[in-house]
Amino acid sequence: MNNQIFRIQQQHLVLKSTGEIIPEKEPVFFLRALDTQALCTIRCYQATMTPGSKGWETIQQVIDNFTTFRQENRMKMKPPSEAY
């Protein structure tokens, strides 16, 4: 998984910054880079944060990666109804 925030470790979803295991019963929401609306959603999320605050730079890295993917894979992009 190419992700700055989570990793898979021994079949568990783990928060990279703390090593905390996300409990199986806790809902988690993922966005795929090929989703045409994902980048907008992430930008809106980042807009709720103060630049320089905890996590802001990580979210900026995600935005940069989604932007690069979109530029390099324009023909693969799909609306949300088809991306998942």
PEUR-V655195 format. One record per residue. PHI is phi in whole degrees, 0 to 359 (* if undefined). NEAR is the number of other ideal C-beta (glycine too) atoms within 10 Angstrom. D_FIRST is the distance of its C-alpha to the first C-alpha in whole Angstrom. Layout:
# PEUR-V655195
PHI:NEAR:D_FIRST
PHI:NEAR:D_FIRST
This chain:
# PEUR-V655195
*:7:0
272:6:4
212:12:6
274:15:9
256:13:10
239:16:8
218:13:7
261:10:8
222:11:11
49:6:14
66:6:13
240:13:13
276:18:11
236:16:12
286:12:13
300:13:12
294:12:16
238:7:18
80:9:16
291:11:17
280:13:16
278:13:16
301:9:18
303:9:18
277:5:21
277:8:19
297:5:18
229:9:15
242:5:15
246:11:12
238:17:12
261:12:11
295:20:12
279:17:14
287:21:16
298:13:20
258:13:20
297:20:17
298:19:18
298:11:21
298:14:20
292:19:18
297:14:21
298:9:23
299:14:21
297:16:22
297:8:25
278:7:26
259:14:25
271:7:27
307:8:26
90:7:26
285:9:25
305:9:22
92:12:19
300:13:21
295:13:19
296:14:16
295:19:16
297:16:18
298:12:15
297:20:13
301:15:16
299:11:16
294:16:13
296:21:14
297:14:17
299:11:16
302:18:14
299:17:17
295:8:20
271:9:18
224:11:18
306:8:21
285:4:22
270:11:18
296:17:19
224:13:20
292:10:21
307:13:20
295:7:22
246:10:20
279:16:17
236:10:16
